[in-house]
């Protein structure tokens, strides 16, 4: 089963191009003006002129979790990211506690995997507790 | 090489369907074209009409502007063609200036095909002598498909000055691809020897037709002036025109088409032009969507 994105505005061969895109097994198989599909198993999305590009990456986001869940959580932040086209985000470590040990890295990875929106890359603090003194050990 | 539209014969069935589907998309998304206008604002089209045209030129211009393409209109009376520059050099000049598409109408037949192999900009044929008028045939097909699902076995009567009609030729080749039965009617001296001779007297042609396609007398292409006097026109109307009396032969499900401009009272009586089964103004309306689809195709990647 594949996915067909119809009437997309696709950045292709260095220009905007309006057409269809076929994805099978997670791989873009075909891009052309109109893809005639025979398989009824294909999932069709008519995006009517919306932009079709590889997922965007934001290297600087604040998910606020743990510690400030009232502002944002891993789930809400990564959901907002994919809504805006960002499929990979790098989460800053100034949470409470600061991301300065392997367990916290694992925590963010697992939480984001469970949320299943954007891929979250946890960014570790450069110094222990962000105190500017000692380097943390982030490998578990 | 550019993505040209030169004639209906060059198009595969798949390509034709793709153009018609896109035209349908534009019809349904007329209020949602922002994305196109943004993507195409750096694209340039030049409309080069070397034969008179109002309808086709305006139709193209509306289609171009709806898509947000930058439009340039070439005026042959103030241009270098008057100074003796060859058409090929004019087209090479457009290409060098960064035009993406040239929409061209001209009298000479066959040279577009020749030029197309040497040009990177896309050529869209907007009427070529007596030979081809593919965008008209495509919009006719689009209109026909709004009324008939299957073209296989559909009876299409093309009536009038077939000999001088590029519309008849383009429609003939296009509709044949889809399995339609085409027959001709009109003055015997205005039939086309280059097309299959499938002649029917007009009453019989109308009686059998699912689609009646009427044509204008192309007096400007006639070497003599036989059908210009008042008497000759009355005579033509009586013998070969779609008159009020002939409406009795029209099947209730049939539709009437005409590429326009219509000469009311010559090839068609007023009452026939304005008849509820006449889809002439729908054709003109559909022309915009079909031409948008053709322009969009020309700007696509190969």
Interface residues (C-beta under 8 A of the other chain):
Chain A: X7 X9 X12 X13 X15 X16 X17 X18 X19 X31 X33 X34 X36 X48 X49 X50 X51
Chain B: X14 X17 X18 X21 X22 X25 X29 X32 X33 X34 X35 X36 X39 X40 X296 X297 X299 X300 X301
